[in-house]
């Protein structure tokens, strides 16, 4: 739910507490927000992950993520973990990698888990979902000190297995832009778990869903209980 910086107050992110409450109903494990929102919402029993980097769609280089919060500041707010976004292949890749290394060091000092969002994005990347590129990006996150790596699902169990096998820390998948069908999102989740993935970190396809709590529960039964896509869809239909 860090999209308020990159996209603005889009659908689902206008009243943050209202959306957070819906996610709590869906038994979300944790939410990712920026520091200002972290200060204003009550996350209840959900974990709080404070996002440390940002850019906007209005800037000259949206792929250049700059550090906007320190680990120490996140802890003062009450963070349980922190996250950082890195675009591998972007012209400013070197700056973002330096930040990742430095933040990993800060996290180690304070004993704070670090979620690294590792995406292959840049002029030399033909596809953000190319298995070789995704595996490369994920491995970089682990190599530089991330405790959990978030990246794109590569489309099949077989190709995503290569991503997971090449990354020595847990891998979770992103949900991508809003617009996919419920089945598409649930099938990607199921495939990633079957491939050895550790979970999901999904934004727009949850907080912009007509029933965020129901969509969250559908995702949760796949991740935590090993449910099939059909079982998850049935649950979602019953919750509507």
N, C-alpha and C positions, 0 to 999 in steps of 0.2 A: 504493500500500500504506500510505497514511496513515490508513486507516479505523480503526486501533486506538484512536485518540482519540475519534472520533465514535461508533463502534459497540462498541468493546471487543475482546477476543480472540476474534473470530468464526472460523468455519471458514476455514482457509487462512492465518490470521494468528496461530496459536498458537505454532508453532515458526518464527520468521521466517527463520532461516538455511536451514532445510530448504526453505522456499518460494522463497527467493532462489536457492538452488542449482538448483531445478527451472526457474526462469525463465532462468537462465544457460544451461541445456541448450537452451531454446527460442530462444536468441540474441536476448534482449531488448536494446534499445538503452540503456535507462536505467530506473531505478526511482525512485518518489517515496515518501519516508518522512519521518517526523518525526525531530528531532535525536537523541532518545534511542536510537532504533532504528539510526540512522546510525552511532552510536558502537559498536554491538554486532555488526553484521553485516559480512561480507566480501563486497563486491559484485563482486570480481574485475575483469573488463574492462568491466563495465557502467557506464554513467554514473550518478552519484549526484546526485539532485535532492532538496534538503532543503526540506520544506514549512514555511512560516513562520507559518501561521495555523491556528486551531483552534476547535472548539466541540464539545459532546457532545449526544447525543440526549436526555440527562437534564435539560439546562438549560431555563430558561424560554423561551429564544429560540434554537433551534438554528441559525437562519439568520444569527445575528450572529457573524461570524468575528472573533476577536481575534488580534492579533499575539503569537506566543509564542517567536519566535526572530528574531535580527537577521541581516542578510547577513554581517556580519563573523563572527558565531558559526558560521554555516553554513560559511564558508570555513575556519575553524579545524578543523572536523570533517572537511573534505576534499571539500566539495560542488563539483560541476562546474557546477551551476545551482541556482536556487531557484524556489519556486512560492508562489503566494498565491491564496486563494479569495475571490471577490467575488460576493455575491448581489445582483444589480441589481433594485431594486424592494422590497427588504426595508426595514423601518422604520429600520434602522441603516445603510442604504446609504451615507449621507454619511461615516460613520466609516470604512467599508471603502474608499471611494474615496480618502479622505485617506491611508490606509495604503498603497494602491497607488501613489499619486503619490510618497510618501516612499520606499518601497522601490525604485521605479524609479530614483530619484535615487541611492540607495545602490548599486544595481547598476551604474549608469553610472560611479560613482567607482571601483569595484573591477573593472570589466570582466566582470561576471557576467551570464549570460543569465537572463532572467526569464520564467517561464511563468505566465500569469495564467489562472486558472480562472474563467471568466465565465458565470454562469448567471442567467437571468431567474427570480427566485423572490421572491414576496411577495404581499401581499393584493391588489394591483392586477393581478397576472399570472394570467390565466385558464388558460394552458397554458405550461409550460416549453419546449415544442417549437414554439411559434408562430414561423414564419420571421421575421416582422417583429421580434419581441421578441429572438430569438436573434441576429439581425443587429445589432440595437441594442446588446445586451450585448457582443458580440464587438468591435464598433467602439470601444466605450468602453475596452476593454483596450488596443487599439492606440493610441488617442488619448492614454492616460495613461502610455505607455512600455513596454508589454510587448513582448518579442521574439517570443513564441509565445502564441497564445490557444487555450485549450481550452474547448469549449462543447458543447451538445447537438446531435446530428444531427436535422435537421428532417423526415426521413422520405422525401424524394425528392431525386433529383439536381438537379432544376430549382430547388427551393426552397433547397437548400444552396448552389447556385451563387451565389445572391444574398447569402448570408452571406459566402462567400469573397471575392466581388467587392467587398463593402463593407468588407473588413478588409485593410489594407495590410501585414499581417504574416502569417506562416504560421498556419493554423488546423488544429487537431486535434480529434478528437471523443472524448467520454466514452463509457463503455460502459453506464452506467446501472445500475439495480438488478439483482441476480442473479435469474434466472428466465427470461430470454429464451432461445430455442433457439440452438444453435450457428449455424444458418443465419441467424437474425435478426441476430446479432452480425456475422457475416461479410458479410451483405448490406448492413448499415449501413456497414461499413468500406469495402466496394467502392464503394458509392454516394458516400461522402464523397470518396474518392480520384478517382473519375470527375468529380466536381464541382469538383475543384481543391484539395481538402484535402491537408494535408501528412502525415497519419498519425493515430495513435490513442493515447489514454492510458486504458487499460481496467483496472479493478480487479477487482471481484467476479466478472465473467464470465471472468476468467482465473485469479486465485488461488483461487477456489472451484470451478473446473472439475475434473473427475475426473483430467484430464491437463493440468496447466498448461503443461508444455513443449510438448505437441502443439498446444494451442490457440494458444500464442504463435507457433509456426512457421506455423500456418495463417493467422494475421493477418499475419505478416511477409511471406509470399509475395505477398499482395495489395498491401501497402504498398510493399515494396521491389522486387518483380519484376513487378508488374502482372498477377498471376494472377486468374483468374475465381473466383467463389464455388464453382463445381463443382470446380475444381482444388484449391482450398483444403480443401474437404470431403473430397476423395479422399485428400489428404495426411494429414489428421487421422485418417481411417479406417485408413490404413496404419500410423500411429504407435501406435495403441491397443494 
